[in-house]
């Protein structure tokens, strides 16, 4: 059995254990963050039947996934990195989920593009929950306005997404995100990575983004 499959199974066992302890019924979706890894490293997971994969860059994802998606349409590709508006038309064609909507301009561009190609795309609004200058995401004080705008333009918003500050207790920020997500009545919540996904699950994350704990360290 390939190491990536062993790693995934190990993570699934940990998730099952924590969900049982919390008495949660819904199993989260594990996004295997395959950015920077060659397709040869990803194929074992595909053959194993894993469906959700995450990429940071549009061009890399197009090169890597376009042919595979034609043959395996059940696979879901998630854009988890920042999306520039000039790349939206390419992103909407390939990706099934965009986790990094953080402005009205970007939301409108996605909504317009999906109409052109007759494809409904799932999105998450990225919240800069730590209020960090260097990080993408909308300030939570401006979130209400963006949520309303997305509804007006008929953009599907599944929920909120965040990347909490490094070197601080992510649990604090996950709790805040859970409250925000519940306030808006969203069904999904995208948060948690290799280092903190169990804490994210304790705060109702439904999509967790795991890279190094599946694929190993990036060079």
N, C-alpha and C positions, 0 to 999 in steps of 0.2 A: 504494500500500500504506500502510495506517495506521501511524503511528509506533509504536504499541504492538506491532504484529506485527513490525516491523523490529527493535525492541528485543529481543523474545523470540527471534527467529531468531539475533540476534547472541550472546545469552546461550547458546543451544543450541550454537552453534559453539564458543564458549569451553569449554563443558562437554565437548564431544566431544574437543576437543584435549587437555584435561587428563586425561580418562579414558584416552585412547590412550597418553599418556605414562606413566600409572600402570599400564597394562595391566589396567584394571578393565573388566569386561564389562557390569555392570548400570548402566543409565541411571537417574539419579535423577529423581524427580517434582518438577517446578517448580510450586510454589504461587504463583500470581500474587496478591499481596496487594492486594486491591481495596478494602480498608476506606477509607472517606471519599470514594471516587470514585463519581460517578453511573453508572448503568447504561449511559448513552450512551458512556462511555469504555471500558466493558468489552465491549460487544457485538461490536466487531471481533475481539477475541480468541476469543469464543465462536464466531463464524462461521468463524474460522480453524481451529477444531477443538480449541482448548485446553480441558482438562478440569478442572484443579485450581485452585480459587480460595480465598483466605483472607480471613476477616473477623474483626474484633476484638469487635464488639458484637452481641448476639443480636437486638435489635430492628431495628437497621439491616439485618442480614442477612435477617430475615424480610420486611421491606418490599421489599428489592432482589431476592431470589432465589426467593421462593415460587412465583410464576407460571412463571419460567424453568425451575425444576426439574420442574414438571409436564410441560412440553413437551420438555425435554431431560434425561431421567433419568440419562444417563451422566455428567453434570457432577457433580463431587465438591466439596462445600463444607466447608472446614476452619475450625473455630473455633480461632484462635491466641491469643486474648486470655483474660484471667481470666474464669472462669465462676462466677457467684454461684449458690448452691444454689436460690434462688427462681426462677431462669431455666432450670433444667435441663429441665423438661417441654417448654418451647418449643424449647430447643436440640436435644434428642434427635429431635424431629420433623423438623427441617430439616437439621441437619448430618450429614455422613457420617463426619467425623473430629473428635475433640476433643483438642487438643494440650496442654491445661493442667490435667490431673488432678494435684492436689497434696495431697490429703488423703483419709483414709478416709471422712469424711462426704460429700465430693463423689463419690467413687467409688461409694459405696453408693446415693446418690441417682440417679446415672446408671444403675446396674445395675437398680434397681427400676423406673425409668421405661421402660427399654427392654423390660422384661418386659410392662409394661402395654400398650404399643403394638406388641408383637411385632416389634421391629426390633433387629438386632444392630448396635452402633455400634463403630467403631474408635477406640481412645484411645492417647494417649501420656502418660507420666508426666513432668511438668515438674520438672526438678531445678534448684535454686538453686545452680548449680555454683560461683559466685563468693562464696557465703555473704553476700549483700548484704541488709541489713535492709529496704530499700525494694522488693525484688523478690519476685514470686511464685515458687512452686516449693518442693519439699520439700528439706530438708537431706539431703545424701547419706548421713549417718549414720542417717537414719530410712527410707531407701529400701527396705531389705530387708524391713522390716515391711509397708510399703505394697504392695510387689510380691506378697508372700504373701497379703495380704488380697484383692487384686484377683483372684487365682486362686481363692480360696475362694468369692467371690461371682460367679464366672463372668463377669467383665468382660474383654473382649478388650483386651489391652495389646500394641500393635504394637512399641513401643519407648520410648525415652526422648527427651525434648526439653529444650533449654536455650536461654537467651539469655545469652551471656557478658557480663561487665562491660564497659562502655564505656571507651575510652581505655587498655585493657590488651590485650596480645597474645592474641587469641582462640584462636590455635593451641594454646596451653598448655591451655586449657579444653576445646577440641575433642578433644585427645588423651585427656584424662581421661574425657570422655564416651564416647569410643570404647571405652575399657577397661571402663567400667561396663556399657555395652550388651552387649559380648561376654561379660562375666561372667554376665549374666542370660540370655544366649542369645536375645536379641531379634533379629528379622530387620530391623527398620527403625530409623532414627535421624533425628530431626527437628532440624536445626540449620543455621545459615548464613543470612545475609540479604544484601541488596544489597552491603554493604561487605566481607563476608568469606566469601561462598559458595564461592569456590575453595578456601580453606583448609579449609572444612567438608568439601568433596568429598574432599580428601586424607586426611581422617579418617573416611571411609566413611559420610558422610551420605547418606540415601536420599530424604529430603524436604527441599528448601531453600525458604525463604520470601522471595520477591523482590517488593518493591513499587516503590520509586523508580526502579530501573533498568529497569522495564517501563513504569510509568505516568507517571514524572516526579515532581518534588517536590510534596509536599502543601502546600497553602496554610495 
